[in-house]
Amino acid sequence: MRGWRTKFIFMLIVYFAGFATAIYTLAPAPDGKVARSSDKNSPLSQFDSEQFVESFNSGMHKCLDFGKEAALRTATIVKKKVKEMRDA
C-alpha cells in the first residue's frame, strides 16, 4: 500500500497538469491563427479580440498572484505543523 505522501504528490501532479491544460485551452490564439470573418453581421465581427486578450491576461495574473499567495500561506502552515509534529 502506498503512503500518504506518494498519494499527495501524485494528486498534486494531476491537479497541476489539469490546471496547465485549462490554461493552454483558454489561452488566446496567436494573431496569425485567429479566424477572420468577412461577414459584418456575424458575432465574430462584433467581438473585440484585443479587449478580450487584455481582460484575460489581467484575470490570469490575478489568479496567479492569488495562487502564489495561497501556496506561501499553505507552505508556512505545513512547515509549522511539521515542526509541531517533530517537537512532540
N, C-alpha and C positions, 0 to 999 in steps of 0.2 A: 504494500500500500504506500502511496506517495505521501510525503509530508505536506504540511500546510504551506510551507514556503514555496515548494515546487508548484503547487496549485496556484498560489498567489502570483508568482512570476508568470506562469502560463496565462492566467486571466488578464494580467496587465498587458502582455504582448498581444493577445487577441483584442483587447479593448483599444489599444493604440493603433493596431492595424486597421480596425474598423473606422476609427476616427480619421486616420490618414486617407482611407478610401473615400470617406464622405467629403473631405476637403478637396481631394482630387476631382471628384464627381461634380462638386458645386463650383469649382473654380471657373472663372470666365475663360473663354477660348481666346487664343491669340488673334490679333487683328486679321491676319491673312486667312484664317479658317472660319471666320464668322459668316454665316449665311446672310446674304443681302437680298432684300425683297424689292422688286421693281414696282409692285402694286402699292399705290399711295393709300388705299383703304385697308390694307392688311394690318393686323395688330402689331406685326413686327416693325412696320414703318413708324408707328407711334411710340415705340419703345426706345428710350434713350440709353444706349449701352454704356456710355461714359459715366452717366449718373449712377447706373447700377453698379459699375465696377468700383466707383468711389464709395458707395454705400456698403457694398460687400466687403471691400478691403477694411473700411473702418470697423465694421462689425467683427471681422476676423481678428483684427488687432485687439478689440475689446475682449473677445473670447480668449485669445492667447494670454493677455495680461491677467485675466481672471484665473486661467489655468495655472499660470506661474505662481500667483499669489496663493492659490489653493494648494499647490504642490509644496510650497515653502511652509505653509501652516501645517500640512499633514506631516512633512518631514520633522518639524520640531516636536509635534505630538508623539510621533513614533519614537524619536530619539529619547524623549522624556520617559515614555513607557518602558523602553528597553533598559534605560538607566535604572528605573524603579525596580524592574524585574531582576537586574543584576545585583542591586544593593540588598534586595530582600532575601 
